[in-house]
Amino acid sequence: MADMFKGNDDVNGEAYDVCDDQEGDRRPFKALLDVGIQRTTTGARVFGVMKGASDGGLNVPHKTKRFPGYTKGKKVEVTGKKGKVTETKQEEATFDAKVHRDRIFGGHVTSYMNKLKKEDAGAFKRQFSQWEKCLAANKAKTCEDIYKKVHKAINANPDRKKRAGNAKPTRKVVTPGKAMVQQDSKGRKWIRHFRITTEMRNANVAAKFQTAMNKAKN
């Protein structure tokens, strides 16, 4: 299925429909975007997710009206020599795919990182220290280099690997029914209290009665 419905090989910001590149009777999986309560403004990240799904090989019906780089057509009034409006023209809407492509590959993030690094080294370290390590580890200079490398790896092996569980549990019960000690990966410990069940509460009451009876006999 993944080989039959291959995604977009040339991510250039242009509109892409997987149905146009496919041959045969079978059709790609169709999905409809449900924005929920998200704002549908031009350039909203929800449309970035939709673009990624579309380039990945899903048939998501859409237009370019909400992508970065789209400019809505406006009415322009033409005035004469005396300043009076002589006619009104309707400008056509335009879409600049280069602006969209720059946003897809994080060009705006790279620009902000470089600017912040020059102006405020402390703020850069707080916000992008992990990004700087990631770029250095992958021998990349920009976010685009990282994104292209990730895209290439996903296309080579799109199967999702299940993460292995923690072999050493970090929770240990100290007093059954009352509290437990939790420990994180750095060895820090804390006590967490939680609500007990009816069975555990009855067992605690019976244990107290038994202790009291033993003391009375002695």
N, C-alpha and C positions, 0 to 999 in steps of 0.2 A: 504494500500500500504506500509506504513512504517513498519507494523508488518510482512508483507510477505517478504520483502527484508531487513532483519535485517543486520546491519553492523558487523564489526569485534569485538568480545568480548575480544579477547586476543591481545592487541596491543604490539607486541614484536619486531617490526622492520622488520619482515620477509615479503616477498611478499604476498599480499592477493588479491584474486579474488573472488568477491561476487558470481559469477556464479558457483563456485565450491561448495558452501554451500547451494544452492537453489534446491528445488525439484518442479516438476510440469511443465506445459507447458509455463507459463508466465515467461518472462525474466526481469531482472532488467533494469532500465533506463540506456542507454548507452550514455556516454559523451566523447568527444575527447578534449584533452588539446591543447589549442592555446596559445603558449608562446609569440606571438607578437614580440616585439623587445627586450624581456628579454634575458639575457645571459643564455645559457643552459650548464653551467659548473656544474661539479659534486658537489652536496651539495647546489645548488641554492634554494632559498626559494620557487620559483614557483613549484618545485617538492615536497616540503613539503606540499603545498596546495593540490597538486594532491594526495599525500598519504592520507591526511585527508579525501578527497572526496571519495577515494577508500575504506578506512576503514569505512566510514560512510554508505556505501551501494550502491554507484554508480559504474557502470561498466565502468572503465576507463582503456583501454588497455595500458599497460606500462611494462617496465622491471626495473631491479634494477641497471642498469648501471649508473644512475645519482644520486643515493642515497648516503648519507654519509656512509662510511664503504666499498664502492666498490673500489677495486684496479685493475687497468687494467693489463692484462698480458704483460710481457716484454720479449724481446729476450736477452738471457744471453750467452755470449761468453765464452767458456771453453778453457783455454790456457794450453799448455804443459809445460814441464820443461824448454824449451828454450824461453818461452814467446810467442810462436806462437799460433795463434788460431787454435785449432784442430777440434772443432765442435761448432755449435750454437744450443742452446736449447730454446724452447718457453715455458715460464712459463704460467700457467693457471690463468685466472682472478679469483679473490676471492671476496666474499661479507661477511662482518662481521655484522650480524644483531644487535649485541649488541651495536655497535657504532651508528647505525641508531636509535635504541630505545632510547639511551641516548640523542640524539639530539631532538627526538620527544618530550620527557618529560622535556626538558630544563635543562638537567644536566650540559651543558656547561655554562648556565646562572647562575646556583646556584654556580658553582665553581668560576666563576668570581666575583660574589657578595661577597662570603666569603673571597676571596683573597683581594678585594678592601677594604673591611671592616677592615681588619687587617693592610693594608699598608697605606691607605689614608681615614680617617673617613669623611673628608670634601667632597671628591669626591663621596664617597659612599652615603652620604646624598643627594647630588645634583641629582644623577642618580637613586637611588633605595629607596628613602624615602617612596614613595607611595607603592612600592612593600613590604617593611618591614611592613607597616601598614596592607596590605592585608594578608600577612602571619600570622601576629599576630591575626587579626580578625577571620581568619579561623582555628586558632590553628594548623598551618602547619609549617614545618621546611624547606621544599624544594619546588621548582617549581613543581616537580613531584606530590607532595601531592595535590597542587592546581589543576593541570591539571586533575588528576584522579577524584577529586571531581566535577569538571565542566563536565567531560565526563559522570559521573554517573547521574548528574542532567539533562543533555541533553537527555540521553537515557530514563530517566524516563518520561520526557515530552518534545518531540522534537518540539512542536508547537511554532512558533515565535509569541511573544506578541507585538502588536503595541504600541509604546510609546504614552502616553497621551500628547496632545498639551499643550502649556503654557496657563494657565487660565487667566493670567494677561499680556496682551501685553506690550512690552517694548517700543513701538514707539508711539509718540504723535506729531501730526501736529500742529506747532505753527503759521506759515504763509502759507496758501494754495498756492501751486505753486512755492514757493521759497525755503523753508527749513523745516526740521523736527528735533525734538529733540529725540535722542535715549538714552535709559537707560539700563544698564545691571543689573544682579542680585545683584550686590553689591551697587547699587544706584548711580553709576557714570554716568554722563550725558555728551553728546556732541551733536553738531549740524552737520547735514549732508545735504549738498546742492545737488540737483539733477536736471536733465534736465526736463523742463516743456513741455507739449504738445501744439499744435497749438491752440486748443480751449481755454486752460488756458491762453495763451499769448494774444489772442484776447480779452478775458474777462478782463485782466489786463489793456490793452490799453483803452477799453471802460470805465472802472472805472476811469482812469486818466482823460479822456475827460470830463466825467460827473463831476468830482471834479473841473476841471478848469472852466467849464461853470457855476457851482454854485458860484464860487468865483467871476466871471465876473458880474453876476447878482447882487450880493451883493455890 
